[in-house]
C-alpha cells in the first residue's frame, strides 16, 4: 500500500485505514471530488486547521491521481453556507466540513447529505446531533479536554481558587465546561468566576484584566484555548501579579508545547486538541472512495495531557499554530 498518515495523533485510525487491501491502478484513477469547508483563520487554532487542510489536500491529490480536493475558507456561518452551496454546484462527491457554528449550518449540510453525498463533520456538531446529516464525525474529545484540565488542577492544587475563561457560547464550550466541573468534583477547588473569552487573545486579555481587578487572590487560571492563554499571561505580567501559580489551557499549539518542554512554571501542562483532526477526516473520506474502507460513525481523538515528559512528541515547529 502507498497509504500514508497525514493527521496527527491518530495512530489507531491510521492503522485501520492502512489495513485495507490494495485495489490497483484502476481504483486509484477513479474521478472523485472532495469539498472541504472550514473557518477562515481568525485565531491560532483555525490557522492550524487551514494549514493542515491545505497541506493534506495536496498530499492526497498527489497520492490519488483521480482526486480533486477543493478547500474553501469562510469567515462566518452565512458565508460558509454559501461556500457549501458553491461546492455542491461544482459536483462534489463528498463534503468535509468544520462548521463555524453548526446550528446555523444544519440546513446547508443536510442538503448535501440529502443529495446522496458523503458528509464528514469535524469538531463541531449541532446542539441536537441528528446523525442523518453526516456519515462520519471526527472530533477532539471536548468533555475530556475539560475533565483532564480539572483533574490536573484538583490533584496538583487541591484547594485552588480558580478563574475560568470560556470559549464561545456553542455546544462544544458547554461540553468542555461540564467536563471541567466533573474533573474537580469532590475536590476543594473553588471556581471564582466564568466569563467568555471568545477564543481570542484580546478578549481573554480583557477578561483576565477584569478578574485581576475583582479578585485579590487567584491560584490558577483555566482557559479553553492556547490562544487565550497568551492574552491571560500578558495580563498577569502587566499586572505584576505573583499569586497566580499557573495557567492550564488546551489545543497543543507549538508555543505552549514549547513552554511545557522548557519547564515554564506558568504553563506546566497543556491539553491536546489538534487542529490536524481535519486532516484525519479528509484522509478517511478519501479512503472511503479509494480503499473501500467502511467509514462511518464517530472517531474521537484523545485529550492527552501534555507534560514535560511527553511534550517533544507533540511539538511541530513548522506549523503556524
Secondary structure, 3 states (H helix, E strand, C coil): CCCCCCCCCCHHHHHHHHCCCCCHHHHHCCCEEEEEEEECCCCHHHHHHHHHHHHHHHHHHHHCCCEEEEEEEECCHHHHHHHHHHHHHCCCCEEEECCCCHHHHHHHHHHHHHCCCEEEEECCCCCCCCHHHCCEEEEECHHHHHHHHHHHHHHHCCCCEEEEEECCCCHHHHHHHHHHHHHCCCCCCEEEEEEECCCCHHHHHHHHHHHHHHCCCCCEEEECCHHHHHHHHHHHHHHCCCCCCEEECEECCHHHHHHHHCCCCCCCCEEECCCCHHHHHHHHHHHHHHCCCCCCEEEEECCCEECCCCHHHHCCCCCCC
